Amino acid sequence: MGKMEAAIVTGNATAAHRGRAVATPDWRRLWRDAVTDPHELLALLDLGHRAGELLPPSADTGFALRVPRAFVARMRRGDARDPLLLQVLPQAAELASVEGFGFDAVGDLNARAARGVLHKYQGRALLVATGSCAVNCRYCFRRHFPYAEETAAANRWRDAIEHLRADESIDEVILSGGDPLSLSTAKLGELTDALASVPHICRLRLHTRLPIVLPERVDTEFVAWLRALPWSVALVLHANHANELDGSVAAACARLRDAGANLLNQSVLLRAVNDSADALAGLSSRLFDCGVLPYYLHQLDRVAGTAHFAVGDDEACALVAALRARLPGYLVPRLVREIAGEAHKTPL
């Protein structure tokens, strides 16, 4: 074989190898392959021998485990206090009954305006687009929400669209869930086509954790859908710790920005996960590296099963004061609490 022929063969092989390297796995396959067994999760992290100590005595906490394997890969092996692991691992503390922690801490059920539509704030309506998530976060404020009866996708979105059309004060629609990116892009397109028929809507907001835990969801089809939307789009991500934001997440954020989305992040202040100035400052800095601005730092919604994550208000305010002393203002998220029945988030 001559030098030129060898170069062509080598070049083709290299190109093929590069093609395999950049190929994006189908996000639906990765979704189906998520870890759902707590014992398997601990085994993957070399913690299987501590299952009796770390897991609740009953496997049934009323809230199943689900976590994508790529997110597990960002956890530290052998570390039972890893901040990513603590967000997803069922714990015995979830079974405790704690005064002040109930099933609807933020008043979702009282804010129902139509099936799957929550209308709490002036000018904004939230659609519970789905009950599905790629990851089940143990602190989830909707872990007890009746998704079977309250999703806006019912009746092909008709009830939700009719409510939005009838109220001309609504100029922003928020897609939430569950996670709206759990829906297929075709299903999202069906929804946004219907929303486009409501003339007074001028902004769309999506609250999602999928680009963090399953960045493959931001695929070519999704980016094309996002780029074609007729409104200004705010895409609010949800990351709680800098270790969640690896190179695959940064690449997904770049694709979202290229499609015209404004990227914000909201976090929850969580005991043993991010309750230090170092952890919060690291998160803000890493978010900015990924082209995302910190937006809200939420005090924990007081939902049954989550009390072990709670951080007191005085400690929370001290942490934010420490952030202000070491970070530029645009990297300091607003510390807020959602109070049922209030007209807006309450700053702390």
Secondary structure, DSSP 4 states (H G I P E B T S, - for coil): --HHHHHHHHHHHHHHHHHHHHPPPPHHHHHHT-B--HHHHHHHTT-GGGHHHHS-SSS--SS---B-HHHHTTSPTT-TT-TTHHHHS--GGGG---TT-BS-TT-TGGGEEETTEEEEETTEEEEE--S--SS--TT-TTTT--TTT--TTGGGGHHHHHHHHH-TT--EEEEESS-GGGS-HHHHHHHHHHHTT-TT--EEEEEESHHHH-GGGS-HHHHHHHHH-SSEEEEEE---SGGG--HHHHHHHHHHHHTTPEEEEEEE--TTTT-SHHHHHHHHHHHHHTT-EEEEEEPPP-BTT-GGG---HHHHHHHHHHHHHHS-GGGSPEEEE--TT-SS-EE-
